[in-house]
Structure formats: structure tokens, C-alpha cells
Amino acid sequence: MAEKIHPELERRLRILENPENEGRDFDGLAWAALIGLGIVLPIIIILVGR
């Protein structure tokens, strides 16, 4: 037997499924932060820790 979805969860799912909320890409600053914090910084920490 399926349980009912909590109203707040249902509201959030409707927002996510709305086509107007899709398709926004990261800007240049967000890409720089992702690459810097996710790739460059760990490499530097590994090299310094040797």
C-alpha cells in the first residue's frame, strides 16, 4: 500500500518539475569555484602533504 506524500515534499516536487525552473547553467564564477575547490585545491593539498 502506497503512503501519501507529505504536502511540503509534494510542493517542492512541483517546483522542480516546472519547465521554467530548468536549463539554467552555471556562470563563469561558479565554474571557477567548482574547478578550484574540487580539482586544484585537492591537488595542491596532496602535493604539500607529501
Sequence and secondary structure as in RCSB ss.txt:
>XXXX:A:sequence
MAEKIHPELERRLRILENPENEGRDFDGLAWAALIGLGIVLPIIIILVGR
>XXXX:A:secstr
      HHHHHHHHHHH GGGS     HHHHHHHHIIIIIHHHHHHHHH 
